[in-house]
């Protein structure tokens, strides 16, 4: 059974930082591209950042220079370091594991950026 378990969300003031974690089980982690997406009510889920098995990364323009995605193969975990958070960053953040024949999602973790 595949599980992606996110943690690290919460309430943070504008300009603050959070680090999200996503630990995968039931998959061979190195075979998957890992990513973070976010969604707000009544809007489509959008890409935040992805990292492939070779360590290459892609970021949404809105988070470039502020967010960093990394992965630890030994821990089957992908991280999203979020700095200089803005109120527009308020959303449910979802972890994703993807390969051509499979696509898995975590349950999501809430991030609220507010003073």
N, C-alpha and C positions, 0 to 999 in steps of 0.2 A: 504494500500500500504506500502510495506516494504522499508525503506530507511536506508542506512548506510552512514553517512557523515563524511569523514575524514578531518582533518586539522592538521596543524603544520609542514608540510614539508617546504623545502627551501634549501638554500645554506649554508653550514657550512664548516669550515676548518677542516682538519684532526686533531683528538684529541678533537674536540668540541662535543657539546651535542645538542640534539633536543628532544622534546616530541611530539609525535603524539597522536591525540585524534580521537576517532570514536564514534559518537553518533547515537544510533539506535532508529528508530521509526517504529511502525506497528508490532512489535513483543513483546512477553512477555519475556523480557530480561533474566530473571532468568532461563528460560528453555533452553537457548542456551549456547553452548560453543563458546567463542569468540577468534579470533585469528588475527594475523598479518602475511601477506605473502609479498614477494617482487619479482619483476621480472625485468630483464634487457632484452634488445632487443635480439631476437633470442635464448633465453633460457627459460626453463620452469619456471613457478612460483614456488617459494620455500617457505617452512614454515620458519618463523622467530621465532614466539612464540605463544603459545595458552594457554588459561586459561579456565577451565571448571566451571560449576555452583557451584562446591564445593571449588573453589579457587585453585585447583591444577594446576600447570604450567609445560609446556614443552618448552624447548628452542632448537634452532639449535645449534650445537656445536660451530659454528663460532661466536655466539653472547653471549654465556654463560659468565657470570661475567661482562658483559658490558651493556646488555639490561635488562630491567625489564618490565614485563607486569602486569598491575593491572586493576581492574574493579570497577566501582561505580554503584551499582544497583539502587541507588536513582536517579542517573542522566542518567541511561541507556547508560553509556559511558565506553569504554575501552581505556586504555592508553598504550603507548609504550614509556618508557623513554630510550633513546639511548645515552650512554656515550662513550667516547673514540672512536669516529667514525673514520672509516678507508675509504680510497677511494673505496675499494671494497663494501662499503655499499651504493654506488650510485645506485639507483633503483627507480622504482615506488612501493610504499608500499600500499598494499590493506588490508582493514579490511574485516573480514569474520565472519559470524554468522552461526552456524551449529547445527543441531539436526538430529536424524536419518531420519526424513522425510522432511527436508528442508535444503537449503544451499544458503546463500545470500552473495553478494559481494558489497563492496563500489566501488566508481569510481576511487579510487587511489589518492595518493598524492606523488609528486615528492620529492625525497631527493637527493641532490647532495653534495658529500663530495670532496672538492677540494680547493687547495690553490690558 
